[in-house]
Amino acid sequence: MSVNSLFDIGSTSLRAVGEKIDATSQNIANAESEGYRRRRVSLSSRSVAATGLYASNGAQDVTSSGVGVEQFERVRDGMLVSARNEARSSESAAREEGRVLGVLEGALATDTDASLSASLQGLADGFSNLANNPDSQGVRESVLGRARQLTDTFGRLDQRLGELTTNTENALASNVEKANGLLNKVASLNEQIESARAGGSPDYAAEDQRDQTVKELSKLLPVEAQENRSDGYTLTVDGMTVVQGTEATTLSTENKNDPSKPTRVEFGDTGVAFDPGEEGGGEIGAQARLLNDTLTGKQSVQDRLDTLADSVVEKVNTAHRKGADQNGDTGENFFVDKSRTAGNIELNVDGPKDIAAVATPALGTPGGNETAVTIGQGDFGDSSGAGNIEARLTVGSDGSASTVEVSSISPDGNLPGNLEGGNFDITVSDAGGSSLNFTVGGSTQTVDVGSVGSDGNTITLENDVSSNTLKLDVGTAFADSDVTSASGPKEFSVSVDNSLPGDTSPAQNIADRASDLTTGATDLAAGVGTQVQEAAAKEEAQAAVGERVQAQIEDVSGVSVDQQLSSLIEQQQQFAASAQVLTTAREVSSTLLSIAR
C-alpha cells in the first residue's frame, strides 16, 4: 500500500465519520421536534485505486480501499405509521361523538326539576291533585303552571337541539375546509420532495413535514397513505383518491341547513359522498354521522322528542275533550291542536276555569252517569203507547226507554232554558184542532199534530235564544187517537243527569297518561347516556392502541438522546483514529523524503 493510499484512506474516513457526526448531531438537536424522524448514515468500503483512462492496475497490485457514505436515510416504518393514523382517526371520531352527545345528555338530564321527565311527572301530579280537588282554584293554577313548565321544557330542548345541530354543521364545514388545506399541503410537499430527489439532495425535513401533515389529517378523516417513488404520497379516503402526486381532490359539504335532506360530504365534483359507516371516520365522519343519525333524521333524538311531544298533545287532548270545565264547556283541547313538534307546543286553555276535570254524560246510553236523557213510560198501556214507544226508543237496562235522538244539550247535562238536571213531568194533551200541547216545567208549547206522524218527525220540547234544544224522536208514540179529552192527558217524565262532582275521571285519565309518558322521556335520556358511555369506551380503547403503536414508532424512528450521545462518543473516537492515520501517513512521507535527500 502506497503512502498516497494512506492519505486517501484517512481523508475518506474523516469525511465519512464527519457525516455520521453531523447526522448524530442533527438527531440530538431535533430530539424534541414534533414529527422528526431519526437520520441514519450507512458506510461502506470503497476503492481508492488510481487508474488512468486506458490503463489500470495490474492484477499483481493490491487495490487499496477506503470508506464512503453508502446511504443517508430517514428511518421510518410505514406499516406502524398507517396503524397509528387509523387508531388516531377512530379515537378522534369517538371523542367528537362523546363531546356532542355529552352536551345532549346534559340537556336531557333526568336528575333536575327542569328535566323533561320531571316536567311530565309534574303535570301528572298536578292533574292527580285536580282529580281530588276539582273546585280548587289553587290546584287549577298549579296545573297551569306545571303545563307551562312542560311546554317550556319541550321548547328549551328543541332549541338546544337546534343549536347543537347548527354548531355541529358549522364544525363540520370548518373541518372540511381544514382538511382541504391539509390535502393541498400534501400535494405541494409531494412536488417539493420529488424535485429535491431529482436534484440528488433529498429534502428529509419536507418528508417529516408531509408525514406530520398526514397525521394531522388522520384526525379529521380515515386517510390511507401509499408512497410512490415517482410522485410521492397517494392518499385515499373511503376508497376515493384525494391526493395523487401534485393533484388534490377537495371535499365539499352539501345540504347544509336543509333538514329535509341528509348532510353529505362529497369528493370534489364527483357526486360521490363520504360514508363514515357506523363508527370511526375521524371528526368529519363523526359529525356527518351525528347530523344524519343522532341529531336529525328518522329515529334521531329530534325525531323521538317530536314523537313524544305529539303523544303528549294527542293523549292529553283526547282525555281533556271528554271532560267539562267550570265554564260549562266540553269537547275542548288542553293543548293547541296543530303541527305537533317539541318546538311548537302551546296551551289552548286561557285560565284555571278552562281546565276540564269533571266527566260529562255520554248521550243516548243507559245507566248511571252515562245516561243523558231517560223517558219514563208514565201511564201508557202496554197495548198502545208503550209498545209504540219501545218501537221508536231503545230500552235501558232498567226497562225504561232512552232517547234515540238527543242533541245540543248543554255541557253540564242540563236542559235548555235554565232548567237544572233532575226529573221533569211532561204532559201531552189535546190542544184542540190539529195540535198537541207539551208542558215541561210549567211551560207549554203547542205542536201541530201533523208534525207528529209515522215518519218519525222531531218534536222540539224546549228552545232558548241560544238554540240549545232537547229533541225527542217520538214517531208514532203520540198518534191523535192516543190524545183525546176522553182519555185525559198522557204524562211521562224526563230525567237528565248532571255532571257529577265526584266523577273526575278526565283529570285522573290525564294524570295517568302523563305519568306513562315519563317513561318515554326517561328512555330518551337513557339512550343518549348509553351512547355517551359507548363513545367514551371506544375513545379509551383507540387511545390505548394509538399510544402502543406510537411507542413502537418511537422505538423504530424516534431519537433516544442517550443512544445518540453514546454513538457520538464512538464517532469522536473514530474521527480521532482517522486523523491519526493521516498523521502517520504524513510522518511516513516525511521520513521517506528525508531518506531520499
C-alpha positions as CSV (number, residue, x, y, z in Angstrom):
1,M,0.0,0.0,0.0
2,S,1.5,3.3,-1.0
3,V,1.7,6.4,1.2
4,N,-0.8,8.1,-1.1
5,S,-3.3,5.3,-0.3
6,L,-2.8,6.1,3.4
7,F,-3.7,9.7,2.7
8,D,-6.8,8.7,0.7
9,I,-8.0,6.2,3.3
10,G,-7.5,8.7,6.1
11,S,-9.2,11.5,4.3
12,T,-12.2,9.4,3.2
13,S,-12.6,8.1,6.7
14,L,-12.6,11.6,8.1
15,R,-15.2,12.7,5.7
16,A,-17.4,9.6,6.3
17,V,-17.1,9.8,10.1
18,G,-17.8,13.5,9.8
19,E,-21.1,12.7,8.0
20,K,-22.1,10.4,10.8
21,I,-21.2,13.0,13.4
22,D,-23.3,15.5,11.5
23,A,-26.3,13.1,11.4
24,T,-26.0,12.3,15.1
25,S,-25.8,16.0,16.0
26,Q,-28.9,16.6,13.9
27,N,-30.7,13.9,15.7
28,I,-29.8,15.2,19.2
29,A,-30.8,18.7,18.2
30,N,-34.2,17.6,17.0
31,A,-34.9,15.0,19.7
32,E,-38.0,17.0,20.8
33,S,-39.1,18.3,17.4
34,E,-42.7,17.2,16.6
35,G,-42.7,14.6,13.7
36,Y,-38.9,14.4,13.4
37,R,-37.7,11.0,12.2
38,R,-34.2,9.9,13.1
39,R,-31.5,10.2,10.4
40,R,-29.1,7.3,9.8
41,V,-25.8,7.2,7.9
42,S,-24.6,3.8,6.5
43,L,-21.0,3.4,5.5
44,S,-19.4,1.0,3.0
45,S,-15.9,0.2,1.8
46,R,-14.7,1.9,-1.4
47,S,-11.8,1.6,-3.8
48,V,-9.2,4.3,-3.9
49,A,-7.0,2.8,-6.6
50,A,-5.8,5.4,-9.1
51,T,-6.3,4.4,-12.7
52,G,-5.9,6.2,-16.0
53,L,-8.2,6.4,-18.9
54,Y,-6.8,3.5,-20.7
55,A,-4.6,1.8,-18.1
56,S,-5.4,0.1,-14.8
57,N,-3.5,-1.5,-12.0
58,G,-2.1,-4.8,-12.9
59,A,-3.5,-7.9,-11.4
60,Q,-0.5,-8.2,-9.2
61,D,-1.2,-4.9,-7.5
62,V,-3.4,-4.7,-4.4
63,T,-6.3,-2.3,-4.7
64,S,-6.4,-0.1,-1.6
65,S,-9.8,0.6,0.0
66,G,-11.2,3.5,1.9
67,V,-14.7,4.2,3.3
68,G,-17.6,6.2,2.0
69,V,-21.2,7.0,2.7
70,E,-23.4,4.3,1.2
71,Q,-26.8,5.7,2.3
72,F,-28.1,8.7,4.2
73,E,-31.6,7.8,5.2
74,R,-34.6,8.8,7.3
75,V,-35.7,5.9,9.5
76,R,-39.4,5.2,9.1
77,D,-41.8,2.2,9.4
78,G,-44.8,2.8,7.0
79,M,-46.9,0.0,8.5
80,L,-46.6,1.4,12.0
81,V,-47.4,4.9,10.8
82,S,-50.6,3.6,9.0
83,A,-51.7,1.8,12.1
84,R,-51.2,4.9,14.2
85,N,-53.1,7.0,11.8
86,E,-56.0,4.6,11.8
87,A,-56.2,4.5,15.6
88,R,-56.0,8.3,15.7
89,S,-58.9,8.6,13.2
90,S,-61.1,6.2,15.3
91,E,-60.1,7.9,18.5
92,S,-60.9,11.4,17.2
93,A,-64.3,10.2,15.9
94,A,-65.2,8.7,19.3
95,R,-64.1,11.8,21.1
96,E,-66.2,14.1,18.9
97,E,-69.2,11.9,19.3
98,G,-68.7,11.8,23.1
99,R,-68.4,15.6,23.2
100,V,-71.6,16.3,21.2
101,L,-73.5,13.6,22.9
102,G,-72.3,14.8,26.3
103,V,-73.8,18.2,25.6
104,L,-77.1,16.5,24.6
105,E,-77.1,14.2,27.6
106,G,-76.7,17.3,29.8
107,A,-79.8,18.9,28.2
108,L,-81.8,15.7,28.7
109,A,-80.6,15.0,32.2
110,T,-83.3,13.4,34.4
111,D,-81.8,14.4,37.8
112,T,-83.1,18.0,37.7
113,D,-86.5,19.5,38.4
114,A,-86.4,21.1,35.0
115,S,-85.9,17.8,33.1
116,L,-88.5,16.5,30.6
117,S,-89.4,13.5,32.7
118,A,-89.8,15.7,35.8
119,S,-92.0,18.1,33.9
120,L,-94.2,15.3,32.6
121,Q,-94.4,13.8,36.1
122,G,-95.2,17.3,37.4
123,L,-98.2,17.6,35.0
124,A,-99.3,14.1,36.1
125,D,-99.2,15.1,39.7
126,G,-101.0,18.3,39.1
127,F,-103.9,16.6,37.3
128,S,-104.0,13.9,40.0
129,N,-104.4,16.7,42.7
130,L,-107.1,18.2,40.5
131,A,-109.0,14.9,40.4
132,N,-109.1,15.1,44.2
133,N,-109.9,18.8,44.3
134,P,-111.8,19.8,41.1
135,D,-113.2,23.0,42.6
136,S,-109.9,24.3,44.0
137,Q,-108.6,27.3,42.1
138,G,-105.2,27.0,43.6
139,V,-104.9,23.4,42.3
140,R,-106.0,24.6,38.9
141,E,-103.5,27.4,38.9
142,S,-100.8,24.8,39.8
143,V,-101.9,22.6,36.9
144,L,-101.5,25.6,34.5
145,G,-98.1,26.3,36.0
146,R,-96.9,22.8,35.5
147,A,-98.3,22.6,32.0
148,R,-96.4,25.8,31.1
149,Q,-93.2,24.3,32.6
150,L,-93.7,21.3,30.3
151,T,-94.2,23.4,27.2
152,D,-91.1,25.5,28.2
153,T,-89.1,22.3,28.7
154,F,-90.1,20.9,25.3
155,G,-89.3,24.3,23.7
156,R,-85.9,24.6,25.5
157,L,-84.9,21.1,24.4
158,D,-85.9,21.8,20.8
159,Q,-83.9,25.0,20.9
160,R,-80.8,23.2,22.4
161,L,-81.1,20.5,19.8
162,G,-81.3,23.1,17.1
163,E,-78.3,25.0,18.4
164,L,-76.3,21.8,18.8
165,T,-77.2,20.8,15.2
166,T,-76.2,24.2,13.9
167,N,-72.9,24.1,15.8
168,T,-72.2,20.6,14.5
169,E,-72.9,21.7,11.0
170,N,-70.5,24.7,11.4
171,A,-67.9,22.5,12.9
172,L,-68.2,20.0,10.0
173,A,-67.9,22.8,7.5
174,S,-64.8,24.1,9.3
175,N,-63.2,20.7,9.4
176,V,-63.9,20.1,5.7
177,E,-62.1,23.4,5.0
178,K,-59.2,22.5,7.2
179,A,-59.0,19.0,5.6
180,N,-58.9,20.7,2.2
181,G,-56.0,22.8,3.3
182,L,-54.1,19.8,4.5
183,L,-54.8,17.8,1.3
184,N,-53.4,20.7,-0.8
185,K,-50.4,20.9,1.5
186,V,-49.6,17.2,1.0
187,A,-49.8,17.7,-2.8
188,S,-47.5,20.7,-2.6
189,L,-45.0,18.8,-0.4
190,N,-45.1,15.9,-2.9
191,E,-43.9,18.3,-5.5
192,Q,-41.2,19.8,-3.3
193,I,-39.9,16.3,-2.2
194,E,-39.8,14.9,-5.7
195,S,-38.0,17.9,-7.0
196,A,-35.3,17.6,-4.3
197,R,-34.9,13.9,-5.0
198,A,-34.5,14.5,-8.7
199,G,-31.7,17.0,-7.9
200,G,-29.9,14.4,-5.9
201,S,-30.4,16.1,-2.5
202,P,-33.4,14.5,-0.6
203,D,-35.4,17.0,1.5
204,Y,-35.9,15.0,4.6
205,A,-37.3,18.0,6.5
206,A,-40.1,18.2,3.9
207,E,-40.7,14.4,4.3
208,D,-41.1,14.8,8.0
209,Q,-43.5,17.7,7.4
210,R,-45.5,15.6,5.0
211,D,-45.8,12.7,7.5
212,Q,-46.9,15.2,10.2
213,T,-49.5,16.7,7.8
214,V,-50.9,13.2,7.1
215,K,-51.0,12.5,10.8
216,E,-53.0,15.8,11.4
217,L,-55.3,14.9,8.5
218,S,-56.0,11.4,10.0
219,K,-57.6,13.2,13.0
220,L,-60.2,14.5,10.5
221,L,-60.6,11.7,8.0
222,P,-59.7,7.9,7.8
223,V,-56.9,8.6,5.4
224,E,-54.6,6.0,4.0
225,A,-51.2,6.8,2.5
226,Q,-49.2,4.8,-0.1
227,E,-45.7,6.0,-1.0
228,N,-44.8,6.0,-4.7
229,R,-41.3,6.9,-5.6
230,S,-42.4,8.6,-8.9
231,D,-44.9,11.0,-7.4
232,G,-44.8,10.9,-3.7
233,Y,-47.7,10.0,-1.4
234,T,-51.1,8.9,-2.8
235,L,-53.8,9.5,-0.2
236,T,-57.2,7.7,-0.3
237,V,-60.3,8.2,1.9
238,D,-63.1,5.6,1.8
239,G,-61.6,4.2,-1.4
240,M,-61.5,7.6,-3.1
241,T,-58.2,9.1,-4.2
242,V,-57.9,12.6,-2.6
243,V,-54.2,13.2,-3.3
244,Q,-52.1,11.8,-6.2
245,G,-48.8,13.5,-6.9
246,T,-49.3,17.2,-7.1
247,E,-53.1,17.0,-7.6
248,A,-55.6,17.1,-4.7
249,T,-59.4,16.5,-4.7
250,T,-61.0,18.8,-2.2
251,L,-64.2,18.0,-0.2
252,S,-67.4,19.9,-0.1
253,T,-70.4,20.0,2.3
254,E,-73.8,19.5,0.7
255,N,-77.4,20.1,2.0
256,K,-76.2,22.2,4.9
257,N,-79.1,23.8,6.8
258,D,-81.6,21.8,4.9
259,P,-83.3,19.5,7.4
260,S,-85.3,17.7,4.7
261,K,-82.1,16.2,3.2
262,P,-79.2,14.4,4.8
263,T,-75.9,16.4,5.2
264,R,-73.3,15.0,2.8
265,V,-69.6,15.4,2.5
266,E,-68.7,14.8,-1.2
267,F,-65.4,14.3,-3.0
268,G,-65.0,17.3,-5.3
269,D,-67.5,17.4,-8.1
270,T,-67.8,13.6,-8.4
271,G,-71.1,13.5,-6.6
272,V,-69.8,10.6,-4.5
273,A,-70.4,11.1,-0.8
274,F,-68.1,10.1,2.0
275,D,-69.7,7.3,4.0
276,P,-68.3,7.1,7.5
277,G,-70.1,3.9,8.4
278,E,-71.3,3.1,11.9
279,E,-68.2,4.2,13.7
280,G,-64.8,5.8,13.1
281,G,-64.2,8.1,10.2
282,G,-62.4,10.9,12.1
283,E,-64.0,14.1,13.3
284,I,-65.6,14.7,9.9
285,G,-67.1,11.2,9.8
286,A,-68.4,11.5,13.4
287,Q,-70.0,14.9,12.7
288,A,-71.7,13.6,9.5
289,R,-73.0,10.6,11.4
290,L,-74.3,12.8,14.3
291,L,-76.1,15.1,11.9
292,N,-77.8,12.3,9.9
293,D,-78.4,9.7,12.6
294,T,-78.3,11.2,16.1
295,L,-79.4,14.8,16.0
296,T,-81.7,14.8,13.0
297,G,-83.4,12.2,10.7
298,K,-85.6,9.3,11.4
299,Q,-85.2,7.7,14.9
300,S,-82.9,10.6,15.8
301,V,-83.2,12.4,19.2
302,Q,-85.1,15.2,17.5
303,D,-87.5,12.7,15.9
304,R,-88.1,10.9,19.1
305,L,-88.5,14.2,21.0
306,D,-91.1,15.4,18.4
307,T,-92.9,12.0,18.6
308,L,-93.1,12.3,22.4
309,A,-94.4,15.8,22.1
310,D,-97.1,14.5,19.7
311,S,-98.1,11.8,22.1
312,V,-98.4,14.2,24.9
313,V,-100.7,16.5,22.9
314,E,-102.8,13.7,21.5
315,K,-103.3,11.8,24.7
316,V,-103.9,14.8,26.9
317,N,-106.3,16.4,24.4
318,T,-108.3,13.2,24.0
319,A,-108.9,12.9,27.7
320,H,-109.5,16.6,28.2
321,R,-112.2,16.7,25.5
322,K,-114.2,14.2,27.5
323,G,-114.5,16.5,30.4
324,A,-116.3,19.7,31.3
325,D,-114.6,22.9,32.5
326,Q,-116.0,25.4,35.0
327,N,-117.5,27.4,32.2
328,G,-119.8,24.6,31.2
329,D,-117.8,23.9,28.1
330,T,-116.8,20.5,26.9
331,G,-115.0,19.0,23.9
332,E,-112.1,21.5,24.3
333,N,-108.4,20.7,23.8
334,F,-105.9,21.3,26.5
335,F,-103.1,21.9,24.0
336,V,-103.4,23.8,20.7
337,D,-104.1,21.1,18.1
338,K,-101.6,21.9,15.3
339,S,-98.4,20.6,13.9
340,R,-97.1,18.7,16.9
341,T,-93.4,19.1,17.4
342,A,-91.4,19.8,20.5
343,G,-90.8,23.4,19.4
344,N,-94.5,24.5,19.0
345,I,-96.5,23.0,21.8
346,E,-98.9,25.7,23.2
347,L,-101.6,25.7,25.8
348,N,-105.2,26.0,24.5
349,V,-106.6,26.9,27.9
350,D,-106.5,30.5,28.9
351,G,-107.2,30.2,32.6
352,P,-107.8,27.8,35.5
353,K,-111.6,27.6,34.8
354,D,-110.9,26.3,31.3
355,I,-109.4,23.1,32.6
356,A,-111.9,20.2,32.1
357,A,-111.7,18.0,35.2
358,V,-115.3,16.6,35.5
359,A,-116.9,14.0,33.3
360,T,-119.8,14.8,31.0
361,P,-122.7,12.5,30.3
362,A,-122.5,10.2,27.3
363,L,-125.7,10.9,25.5
364,G,-128.1,8.2,24.4
365,T,-126.6,5.4,26.6
366,P,-128.4,3.9,29.6
367,G,-127.1,3.5,33.1
368,G,-125.9,5.9,35.8
369,N,-123.9,9.0,34.8
370,E,-123.7,7.8,31.2
371,T,-127.4,8.4,30.8
372,A,-128.2,11.9,29.5
373,V,-132.0,11.6,29.0
374,T,-134.3,8.9,30.1
375,I,-138.1,8.8,29.2
376,G,-140.3,7.0,31.7
377,Q,-143.4,5.3,30.1
378,G,-145.8,7.0,32.5
379,D,-149.4,5.8,32.3
380,F,-149.2,4.4,28.7
381,G,-150.6,1.0,28.4
382,D,-148.7,-2.0,27.1
383,S,-151.0,-2.3,24.1
384,S,-150.9,1.3,22.9
385,G,-148.3,4.0,23.6
386,A,-145.9,1.9,25.4
387,G,-145.5,-0.6,22.6
388,N,-145.0,2.2,20.1
389,I,-142.5,4.0,22.3
390,E,-140.4,0.9,22.6
391,A,-140.5,0.5,18.9
392,R,-139.1,4.0,18.5
393,L,-136.7,4.2,21.5
394,T,-134.0,2.0,22.8
395,V,-134.7,0.1,26.1
396,G,-132.5,0.9,29.1
397,S,-131.0,-1.7,31.4
398,D,-133.7,-0.9,34.0
399,G,-136.5,-1.5,31.5
400,S,-137.0,2.2,30.8
401,A,-136.5,3.7,27.4
402,S,-133.7,6.1,26.4
403,T,-133.9,8.6,23.6
404,V,-132.8,7.7,20.1
405,E,-132.0,11.3,19.1
406,V,-130.6,13.8,21.5
407,S,-128.6,16.9,20.6
408,S,-127.4,20.2,21.8
409,I,-127.7,19.6,25.5
410,S,-125.6,22.0,27.5
411,P,-122.2,20.6,28.6
412,D,-123.3,20.3,32.3
413,G,-126.1,17.9,31.1
414,N,-129.0,20.4,31.9
415,L,-132.0,21.1,29.7
416,P,-132.0,24.4,27.9
417,G,-134.0,27.3,29.3
418,N,-132.1,27.3,32.6
419,L,-133.8,24.0,33.7
420,E,-131.5,22.2,36.1
421,G,-130.9,18.5,35.9
422,G,-133.4,16.2,37.6
423,N,-136.9,14.7,36.9
424,F,-139.4,16.7,34.9
425,D,-143.1,15.8,34.3
426,I,-144.1,16.3,30.7
427,T,-147.8,16.4,29.9
428,V,-149.1,15.9,26.5
429,S,-152.8,16.9,25.9
430,D,-155.1,17.7,23.1
431,A,-155.0,21.4,22.4
432,G,-157.9,21.2,20.0
433,G,-157.9,21.2,16.3
434,S,-154.8,19.6,14.9
435,S,-152.4,20.5,17.8
436,L,-150.9,18.9,20.8
437,N,-149.8,20.7,24.0
438,F,-146.4,19.8,25.5
439,T,-145.9,21.1,29.0
440,V,-142.4,21.0,30.5
441,G,-141.7,22.6,33.9
442,G,-144.8,24.7,33.6
443,S,-144.0,26.0,30.2
444,T,-146.5,24.9,27.5
445,Q,-145.7,24.7,23.8
446,T,-148.2,23.7,21.1
447,V,-147.1,21.5,18.3
448,D,-149.3,20.7,15.3
449,V,-150.5,17.2,15.2
450,G,-149.3,17.0,11.6
451,S,-145.7,17.2,12.8
452,V,-146.2,14.1,14.8
453,G,-146.6,11.3,12.4
454,S,-145.3,7.8,11.5
455,D,-142.5,9.3,9.5
456,G,-140.6,10.0,12.8
457,N,-140.6,13.8,12.7
458,T,-138.9,15.5,15.6
459,I,-140.8,17.4,18.3
460,T,-139.0,20.3,20.0
461,L,-139.8,20.4,23.7
462,E,-137.7,23.4,24.6
463,N,-135.8,26.1,22.7
464,D,-134.0,29.0,24.1
465,V,-132.3,32.0,22.5
466,S,-129.1,30.2,22.0
467,S,-130.8,27.4,20.1
468,N,-129.8,24.8,22.6
469,T,-132.6,22.2,22.1
470,L,-133.6,18.9,23.5
471,K,-135.2,16.8,20.7
472,L,-137.1,13.7,21.2
473,D,-137.9,11.5,18.2
474,V,-141.3,10.2,19.3
475,G,-142.6,9.0,15.9
476,T,-145.9,7.2,16.2
477,A,-145.9,7.2,20.0
478,F,-148.4,10.0,20.1
479,A,-151.0,9.4,17.4
480,D,-154.0,11.7,17.5
481,S,-156.1,8.8,18.8
482,D,-153.9,8.5,21.9
483,V,-154.5,12.1,23.0
484,T,-158.2,12.8,23.5
485,S,-160.1,14.6,26.1
486,A,-161.8,11.4,27.0
487,S,-158.6,9.6,27.8
488,G,-157.1,12.6,29.6
489,P,-153.6,13.9,29.2
490,K,-150.7,11.5,28.6
491,E,-147.9,12.0,31.1
492,F,-144.3,10.8,31.3
493,S,-141.1,12.1,32.8
494,V,-137.7,13.1,31.5
495,S,-134.6,12.5,33.7
496,V,-131.4,14.5,32.9
497,D,-128.1,13.6,34.6
498,N,-125.8,16.3,35.7
499,S,-122.0,16.0,35.6
500,L,-121.5,14.5,39.0
501,P,-118.9,16.4,41.1
502,G,-117.4,13.2,42.2
503,D,-116.6,11.9,38.7
504,T,-113.3,13.4,37.9
505,S,-112.2,10.7,35.6
506,P,-111.0,13.1,32.9
507,A,-108.4,14.7,35.2
508,Q,-107.3,11.3,36.5
509,N,-107.0,10.0,33.0
510,I,-104.8,12.9,32.0
511,A,-102.7,12.2,35.1
512,D,-102.3,8.6,34.2
513,R,-101.4,9.3,30.6
514,A,-98.8,12.0,31.5
515,S,-97.3,9.6,34.1
516,D,-97.0,6.8,31.5
517,L,-95.2,9.2,29.1
518,T,-92.5,9.9,31.6
519,T,-91.1,6.5,30.6
520,G,-90.5,7.8,27.1
521,A,-88.7,10.8,28.4
522,T,-86.5,8.7,30.6
523,D,-85.8,6.2,27.9
524,L,-84.8,9.1,25.6
525,A,-82.2,10.4,28.1
526,A,-81.0,6.9,28.9
527,G,-80.4,6.1,25.3
528,V,-78.2,9.2,24.9
529,G,-76.4,8.3,28.1
530,T,-75.6,4.9,26.8
531,Q,-74.2,6.3,23.6
532,V,-72.0,8.6,25.6
533,Q,-70.6,5.7,27.5
534,E,-70.1,3.7,24.4
535,A,-68.2,6.7,22.8
536,A,-66.0,7.0,25.9
537,A,-65.2,3.3,25.8
538,K,-64.3,3.5,22.1
539,E,-62.1,6.6,22.6
540,E,-60.3,4.9,25.5
541,A,-59.7,1.7,23.5
542,Q,-58.5,3.5,20.4
543,A,-56.3,5.9,22.5
544,A,-54.6,2.8,24.1
545,V,-54.0,1.3,20.6
546,G,-52.6,4.6,19.4
547,E,-50.3,5.0,22.3
548,R,-49.0,1.5,21.9
549,V,-48.3,2.0,18.2
550,Q,-46.8,5.4,18.8
551,A,-44.4,3.8,21.3
552,Q,-43.3,1.3,18.7
553,I,-42.8,4.1,16.2
554,E,-40.6,5.9,18.7
555,D,-38.6,2.8,19.2
556,V,-38.0,2.5,15.4
557,S,-37.9,6.1,14.3
558,G,-37.6,8.3,17.4
559,V,-34.5,9.8,18.9
560,S,-33.0,8.5,22.1
561,V,-30.7,11.2,23.4
562,D,-28.7,8.6,25.5
563,Q,-28.2,6.4,22.5
564,Q,-27.2,9.3,20.3
565,L,-24.7,10.6,22.8
566,S,-23.2,7.2,23.1
567,S,-22.9,7.0,19.3
568,L,-21.4,10.5,19.2
569,I,-18.6,9.4,21.6
570,E,-17.8,6.4,19.4
571,Q,-17.8,8.6,16.3
572,Q,-15.5,11.1,18.0
573,Q,-13.1,8.2,18.7
574,Q,-13.4,7.0,15.1
575,F,-12.7,10.6,13.9
576,A,-9.6,10.8,16.1
577,A,-8.4,7.4,14.8
578,S,-8.9,8.5,11.2
579,A,-6.9,11.7,12.0
580,Q,-4.2,9.5,13.5
581,V,-4.0,7.6,10.2
582,L,-3.3,10.9,8.3
583,T,-0.7,11.9,10.9
584,T,1.0,8.6,10.5
585,A,0.9,9.0,6.7
586,R,2.5,12.4,7.0
587,E,5.2,11.1,9.2
588,V,6.0,8.3,6.8
589,S,6.1,10.7,3.9
590,S,8.4,13.0,5.8
591,T,10.7,10.1,6.7
592,L,10.9,8.9,3.1
593,L,11.6,12.3,1.8
594,S,14.5,12.6,4.4
595,I,16.0,9.4,3.2
596,A,15.7,10.5,-0.4
597,R,17.8,13.6,0.4
